[in-house]
């Protein structure tokens, strides 16, 4: 058995494996840009060839005002004849090593099973709302008069709005041209409709959606509002579609204001985890984290991490001037937790207090816990991009 980076010579085997693992036997035809999937991709080979594969996609994400590297784990697949042998798990562990080597101190993934990836140190992070609202139940709004269709000249404005909005959260991806083309696709069928909110010559929001196949439901791709006026304006625009759309659905972050604007029994809301997240390198992540300059002090935590043993030790943290100095220590820990709980606390949702309430954090010193909670607190987790 051999685990190694995938190369262009392995693409045919990779397509065959993806066909049986993901596509129920439908053939994967070669595409001109298939090589873009190779960075961060690994395969497990035996005497019969490629049996399993996975990759860590290199991203940069906003962590509040900070920009940090994140590895997006994707395309984890194994031939059915080779499953239950630990092949996928061996690849996930290799991806952790790869991400550490690449300075990707954080990682996210969208799981087929939460329990499976929890074994390797990931856990759910963030909460988001999924709304389903009849168009006739949306409020009329005078702010809708400030909403107009966007044209290609507005795309740079829309990107600037996104970047400003993304700094309010932890996890929004910094988009390249390819990603933006996927959001604002001028060639799509059905047509992608893009609107801009602009009051007093100040753009402060955008809305992107395509009509659903039927009258019954239309899903909104993105509704980004920097102000409550922009949010109300978009709700008013959607209300104007009541003859074409029976109901709208969209996803929103946990600090969304819809309930503060309108609430009826017909406003259906489901709550879901945002994604699964992990801290790949505890020492490096704590070292770059910017914290409230008012938080000062010293505490020790012990982290258990079987899948990434470089994290599994006791760490001493000294906080001051908005930064954390981290070093390993032989002293006894004041706080004990596994990497799953530490990762959740680091991302911020669930909070350190919620994890402690659930019995996920062992606390031997109350002052130390309060210092950790203050250091790790921050904006909600949110992203609008899958991978």
N, C-alpha and C positions, 0 to 999 in steps of 0.2 A: 504493500500500500504506500502511495506517495501523495503528498499534498504539495502543490506548487501553483505559482501564478499562471493564469490562463493567457495564451498568446493567440495571435491570428490563426495559427495552425489548428487551434482547438475549436474554432467557431462552428464547424460542421457538427462535431460531437455535442457541443453546447446546445445547438438548435434541436438536435434529436432528443437530447435529454429534456429540454423545456417542453417539447411536443408531448411527451408522455407524462411529465410531472405536472404540467400546468394546463395543457390545451386539449386534453382528452383525445390525443392522437392526431389533432389537426396539424398539418405540416407548417413548420416555421420557414418561410422563404427568406433567403438572404436579402439584406438591405444595405445600401451604400454606406450607411453610418454605423453598421454593427460594431465596428472597432471602438466606438465610444463607450461601449459597455465593459471594456477590458480593464481599465484602471481600477484597482482594488478587487479584482475578481480572482477567485481561487477555485481549483478543482481537486477532487480526490480521485486518483486513478488506481486501478488494480490491473491484473493481467488481461482483463477484458476491455480496458479503456476507461473513459470517464464515467464514474458512478454517481458522483454528487458534485454540486457546485454552489457557490454563494459569493456575494460581493458586498463591499462596503463603499458606497457612493460618497465621494468627497463633496461636502457642502460647507458653506459658511452660513451661520445663522445669527440673528440678533438675540442677545441675551440682555434684554433691556437696551441700554445705550451701548453696550459692548458688542463687538463682532467676534465670534469664536468659531473654531473648526468643529464640525460634527460629521461623524460617519453614519450614513444611512444604510442600515443592513437590509438587503433586498435579494430577491431571486435565490432564496435558499431552497435547493431542490435535490432530490435523491431518486434514483431509479427505483421503482417499486420492488424489483427483485433484490435490491441491496438494502432495503430499509430494515430497521430494528437492529442495526449493527453498530450504531454510534457514529456513522459517517458524517451526518449533518452536524452533530455536536462537535466533532473534531474540527470541522470547518469553521464553526462559529468561534471556537477558541482561537483558531488561527486568525480570524478576522479581528479579534480583540488585540492580538499581538500586532497585527498590521496597523490598526488604528492608533495604537500607542506609538508605534514607530513614526507614523505620519503626523503626530501632534494633534490628532482628533480626540480631544479629551472627553468629548461627549458623544453619545450615540442614540439614535432613535430607530424604531422599526414599527411596522404595522403587522401584527401577528395573526397567524392562522389559529394560534392557541396561546392564551396568556400563560397557562401553566407550563407549556414547553419552554418558552423563553425566560420565564422566571427562574428556571433551573440554572441559567447562565448569567444571571445578575440583572436582567432588565425587569422593570415593573411599570405598571400604568402610571402615567403622569398627566396632569391637567384634566379639567372637566370642560365639556362644551355642550351647548344647548342645540337641539335640533327642533326647529319650529315647523309646524304645519298649520297654515291659517287660510281659511276661505277668503278669497279676494274681497268679497262683500263685507267681511268683518274688519278689514283694514281701514284705518281712519283717513278721512279726507284731510288734506293739509294745504294751507296757503303756501308753504315752502316749496311745494311741487312746482311752482312757477319758476323756480330757479334751477330746475333740472332740464338739461338739454342733451340731445344725442352728441356723443363725442365723435370726432373725426381723427384721422391719422395724425394731424398736427397736435392733438391733445395727448398723445401717448406718453411723451416725456413728462407731462404734468401728472398723469395717472401714476407713473412710476414714482415720482417724487412724493405723491400722496401716500402710496403704499409704504415707502421707506420711512416716512414720518410716523405712520400708523404702526408699523412693525416694531418700532422702538418702545412701544408701550407693553411689549410682551416678551416672553422667553420662548424661542423656537421658530419664529418666522424666518423662512429661508431667504437669503439674498439671491435674487433671480437674475439669471443671465438672459441673453436675447432669446435663446431657445425656449426657456421657461415662459417668458412673456408672450412669445408667439403662441404658446399653448393656451394662454388665458384670453388674449385678444386676437382671435383667429379670424382674419378678414376673409378667408377662403372657406370657412366652415359651412356645412349643410346639415342641419338647419343653420340659419344665420345667427351669429353671435351679436347680441345687441349690447352696446356699451353707452352708458350715460354718465354725465358729469354734473355735479352740483357746484354752482358758481354764483355766489351772492356778493354784490359790490366788488366785482372783478377779483374775488378771492376764491379759487377752487378749494373745496374742502371735503370732497368725497367722490366716489365713483361706484357704479353698479354694473355688473356683467351677468347676463343670463341668455339662455336659449329657450324657446318655447318647447314644452313637452310634446310627445307624440299625439296626445289627446288633450281635450279641453280640461280633463279632470285635474291634472297636476303639472306644475312647472317648477323645476329646481333652479335656484339662483346660484350661480357660480361664485360670485363674490359681491358683497355689499360692504364697502369700506367707508366709514363716516368719521371724520375728525371732529365734528361738532354735532350737537343734538339737532340743530336746524337741518343739517345734511341728512341725518337719519330720518327725520320727519318728512323731508322732501322726497326721499326714496319710497317711504311707505305710501305717501300720497300718489306717487307715480304708479306704484303697483296697484293701488286701488282703482286707477283709471283703466286697468286691464280687465275689469270684472266681466266684460262681455266676451273676452277671449280665453280667460284662465279661471278655472274653478277654484283652485287653491295654489298657494305658493309654499314651498318649503326651502329652508336654508339653515345652515349651521352658523353658530355665533359663539364668541368667547364667553367665559363665565362672568365677565363684568358687563355683559350686554345690557342695554337700557330698554329693550322692547316692553317689558312688563311695567316700566315706569311711564311709558307713553300710552299703552293701551292694554287692557285686560278684559277678556270675555271668556265664557266657558269654551268657546270655539277655538281659543288660542291653545293649541296642543303643543306641549313641550316635553321632549325626552332629554334625559341627561346621559351622556356617554363619556368614557375616558377619551382624552385627546389622542394619545398614542402610547407606546411604551418607550421608556427612556432609561439611560444608564450613564453613570460616570465611568469612563474607561480608565482614567488615570487620576486617582484621588489627589495626589500631591500636586500635580500640574494644574488641575482644575481649581483647587483652592488657591493656588498661587496667583492665578490671573483674575480671580473674582474680585470685583470692586464692591465694597460694602459701605454702609453708612459711616462716615468719619467719626460720628459720635460713639460708635461701638468700639470699646477698648477693653482689653483683658486677655486672659490666657486660659485655655482649657485643653483637655486631652480626650480623644475619642479612639475607640478600638473598632476597626472595620473587619468583618469577615467576608472573604471573597475567594471562593474555591476556583472559579473560572479564570480569574486574573490575579494570581498570587502576589504580584507586586503591590497590590492594594492592601493585602491582609496583614495589618500590623497596627500598633498603637501610634497615633499621630498627635504631636503637640502643636497647637495653633496659638500664635500670638497676634492680636489684632490691634491696629493703630494706624492713624492717618489714612483710613479708607482701604487698607490692604490687609492681607493675612500672610504671615510668615509661617511656613509649615516645615516640620522636621520630624523624623521618626524618634521615638523615645522608648526607653525601657521601663519608665514609670507606669504605674497602674492607671488604667483608663477611668475617667469620670463619667463617660458615656459609652455605651456599647450598642452596636447595631450591625446588621448585615448590609451588604452592598445594595440590595434592593431598597431597603429603607433609607440608606444614605443618599442613593440616587434620587429618590422621590423628594427627600428633604432639600437636596441641592437644587433641583428644578423648581421647587417651591410649592407644588400642588400634587399630593396632599402636603400640608404644612408639617413642621416638626411637632407642633402641638397635637395635630390630628393623629399622627403616627404614634406619639406617646400614649394618647388616649386609647388607641387600638392595641396597646401592648407590644408595639413594634420596636420601641427604643427602651433600652435599659439605662436608667438614670441613677447615678450614685452621688451626684452633687448638683443641687438645684441651680446654683449660680452658673455652673458650667453649661447646663442645659439652656438657660435663658440667654447666655452669650451665643451659643450655637444657633438658637432659633432666630435671634436678632441678626446674626451674620448672614444666614441663608434666606431670610425673607426677601421678597421681591415681587415683581409683577406676575400676572397669570401666565400660564402656558397656553400658547395658541399658534396654530399654523393653518394655512389654507392650501398647502401643497402636499400631495401624496408622492410616493416614489416606489 
